[in-house]
């Protein structure tokens, strides 16, 4: 097992936190990852990032809800509902009344990922909630950086004035039903929320071939596919196992939000359970489930 005592002192000076450094070292990419350190410098949402965010109509938000659990929730709004300026991001909507992040408290660490599915582009924004109103949120931004287009399925969100509909079902025992497993098994996209005790929350996109997420009772697992070697999510899990998953059925707007814990497993090369790419997988144990429907989240695969 790798510990913080095993980390080269020269690597401690990087912008990565302890968990990220541990995973990078275990994966054998610590020195390659250092090239990406400038991405973690203090952000400026002016310029290109500001324009990208202003054109988005979908984002996923991670934070701890009033119930104390970590959740990841969808945000949908017209172009312009995300407004970045310098080190702040104003969100012109809030999670709806049945969402577990409705009523999230000012001061909470939050992470957000904004995606342009059609062009396969994404930006992650992490910081702290500094203001909230009936139809807006304000984030003081600590980190903002783009990610590569890998594993993003091209989609076009269907314009809709109609928002959530139908009953919201809460299962505090974390029991997955057949419909949940069907939605998960058909997914080529989900969103992962994680957190670090001092660095805050993070929301990330995960994608792969249909069926890349497996279920076994209340446990889910998926292979960790090759990425940019920063290991923001896995680094958080190395320190704090709290995790949140968000699945969306883009055909009918069904939303499945899961809160629980996750661990990184090192399967080793040529292990069939690792999908024979990185030898890593993530195993998630469900502790609470929320199901609802939001018609504004329908999309066409292109």
Residue pairs with C-beta under 8 A, 6 or more apart in sequence:
2 22
2 25
2 26
3 22
4 18
4 21
4 22
6 25
7 18
7 21
7 22
7 25
8 30
11 21
11 25
11 30
11 34
12 21
14 21
14 33
14 34
14 37
15 37
15 40
15 41
16 24
16 33
16 37
16 40
16 230
16 235
17 196
17 198
17 199
17 235
17 239
18 235
18 238
18 239
19 196
19 234
19 235
19 236
19 237
19 238
19 239
19 240
20 33
20 230
20 231
20 232
20 234
20 235
20 236
20 238
21 30
21 235
22 235
22 238
23 231
23 234
23 235
23 238
23 264
24 30
24 33
24 229
24 230
24 231
24 235
26 266
27 229
27 231
27 278
27 280
29 229
32 229
33 229
33 230
33 231
36 228
36 229
36 230
39 145
39 230
40 143
40 145
42 87
42 142
43 49
43 87
43 125
43 141
43 142
43 143
43 144
43 145
44 86
44 87
45 53
45 84
45 85
45 86
45 87
45 88
45 89
45 125
45 141
45 144
46 84
46 85
46 86
49 84
49 123
49 144
50 83
50 84
50 85
52 114
52 116
52 121
52 123
53 82
53 83
53 84
53 89
53 114
53 123
53 125
54 79
54 80
54 82
54 83
54 84
55 79
55 116
56 79
56 81
56 82
56 114
56 115
56 116
57 76
57 77
57 78
57 79
57 81
57 157
58 74
58 75
58 76
58 114
58 115
58 117
58 157
58 297
59 74
59 75
59 82
59 91
59 112
59 113
59 114
59 115
60 72
60 73
60 74
60 75
60 112
60 113
60 115
60 191
60 193
60 203
60 205
60 246
61 72
61 73
61 74
61 75
61 91
61 95
61 101
61 110
61 111
61 112
61 203
62 70
62 71
62 72
62 73
62 110
62 111
62 112
62 191
62 193
62 194
62 195
62 201
62 202
62 203
62 244
63 70
63 71
63 101
63 104
63 108
63 109
63 110
63 111
63 129
63 193
63 201
64 70
64 71
64 104
64 108
64 109
64 195
64 201
65 71
65 100
65 101
65 102
65 103
65 104
66 103
66 104
66 105
67 100
67 288
69 100
69 242
69 244
69 259
69 287
69 288
70 193
70 194
70 195
70 201
70 242
70 243
70 244
70 259
71 99
71 100
71 101
71 193
71 244
71 257
71 259
71 290
72 191
72 192
72 193
72 203
72 244
72 245
72 246
72 257
73 95
73 99
73 100
73 101
73 246
73 257
74 191
74 246
74 248
74 255
74 294
74 297
75 81
75 91
75 93
75 95
75 112
76 93
76 157
76 163
76 294
76 296
76 297
77 91
77 92
77 93
80 92
81 91
81 92
81 93
82 89
82 90
82 91
82 92
82 114
83 89
83 90
83 92
84 90
84 125
84 141
84 144
87 127
87 140
87 141
88 130
88 138
88 139
88 140
88 141
89 112
89 125
89 127
89 138
89 139
89 141
90 136
90 137
90 138
90 139
91 112
91 136
91 137
91 138
91 139
92 135
92 136
93 135
93 136
93 137
94 102
94 132
94 133
94 134
94 135
94 136
94 137
95 101
95 102
95 104
96 102
96 163
96 164
96 294
98 164
98 168
98 292
99 257
99 290
99 292
100 257
100 259
100 290
104 110
104 129
104 132
104 137
105 129
105 132
106 129
106 130
106 131
106 132
107 128
107 129
107 130
108 128
108 129
108 201
109 126
109 127
109 128
109 129
109 195
109 200
109 201
110 126
110 127
110 128
110 129
110 139
110 200
110 201
111 124
111 125
111 126
111 193
111 194
111 195
111 200
111 201
111 202
111 203
111 204
112 124
112 125
112 126
112 139
112 203
113 122
113 123
113 124
113 125
113 191
113 203
113 204
113 205
114 122
114 123
114 125
115 121
115 122
115 152
115 205
116 122
117 152
117 153
117 154
117 155
117 156
117 157
117 299
118 154
118 155
118 156
118 302
119 149
120 149
120 152
120 154
121 146
121 149
121 152
122 146
122 147
122 149
122 152
122 205
123 144
123 145
123 146
123 147
124 143
124 144
124 145
124 146
124 147
124 202
124 203
124 204
124 232
125 139
125 141
125 143
125 144
126 141
126 142
126 143
126 144
126 199
126 200
126 201
126 202
127 139
127 140
127 141
127 142
127 143
127 200
128 139
128 140
128 142
128 200
129 137
129 138
129 139
130 138
130 139
130 140
131 137
131 138
132 138
142 199
142 200
147 204
147 205
147 227
147 228
148 227
148 228
150 207
150 225
150 226
150 227
151 205
151 206
151 207
151 208
151 225
152 189
152 205
152 207
153 188
153 189
153 207
153 301
154 301
154 302
155 250
155 299
155 300
155 301
155 302
156 299
156 300
156 302
157 297
157 298
157 299
158 298
158 299
158 300
160 295
160 296
160 298
162 295
162 296
163 294
163 295
163 296
164 292
164 293
164 294
164 295
164 296
165 293
165 294
165 295
166 292
166 293
167 292
168 290
168 291
168 292
169 289
169 290
169 291
169 292
170 288
170 289
170 290
171 288
171 289
171 290
171 291
172 288
173 288
174 218
174 258
174 259
174 260
174 285
174 286
174 287
174 288
174 289
175 218
175 286
175 289
176 184
176 215
176 217
176 218
176 286
176 289
180 215
180 256
180 289
180 291
181 215
183 247
183 249
183 254
183 256
184 190
184 213
184 215
184 220
184 247
184 256
185 211
185 213
185 214
185 215
186 210
186 211
186 249
187 210
187 212
187 213
187 247
188 207
188 208
188 209
188 210
188 212
189 205
189 206
189 207
189 248
190 206
190 207
190 213
190 245
190 246
190 247
190 248
191 203
191 204
191 205
191 206
191 245
191 246
192 203
192 204
192 205
192 206
192 233
192 243
192 244
192 245
193 201
193 202
193 203
193 204
193 243
193 244
193 245
193 246
194 201
194 202
194 204
194 232
194 233
194 236
194 237
194 240
194 242
194 243
194 244
194 262
195 201
195 202
195 236
195 240
195 242
196 202
196 235
196 236
196 239
196 240
197 239
197 240
199 236
202 232
202 233
202 236
204 232
204 233
206 222
208 222
208 223
208 225
212 222
212 223
212 225
212 275
213 220
213 221
213 222
214 220
214 221
214 222
218 285
218 286
219 283
219 284
219 285
219 286
220 245
220 258
220 283
220 284
220 286
221 265
221 273
221 281
221 282
221 283
221 284
222 281
222 282
223 274
223 275
223 277
223 278
223 280
223 281
224 234
224 264
224 278
224 280
224 281
224 282
225 275
225 277
225 278
226 277
226 278
234 264
234 280
234 282
237 243
237 262
237 263
237 264
237 282
238 264
241 261
241 262
241 263
242 261
243 259
243 260
243 261
243 262
243 284
244 257
244 258
244 259
244 260
245 257
245 258
245 260
245 284
246 255
246 256
246 257
246 258
247 255
247 256
247 257
247 258
248 254
248 255
248 256
248 297
249 255
249 256
250 297
250 298
250 299
250 300
250 301
251 298
252 293
252 295
252 298
253 293
253 294
253 295
253 296
253 297
253 298
254 291
254 292
254 293
255 290
255 291
255 292
255 293
255 294
255 297
256 289
256 290
256 291
257 289
257 290
257 291
258 284
258 286
258 288
258 289
258 290
259 286
259 287
259 288
259 289
260 284
260 285
260 286
260 287
260 288
261 284
261 285
261 287
262 282
262 283
262 284
262 285
263 282
263 283
264 280
264 281
264 282
265 280
265 281
265 282
265 283
266 279
266 280
267 273
267 274
267 279
267 280
267 281
268 274
268 279
269 276
269 279
270 276
271 279
273 281
274 280
274 281
275 281
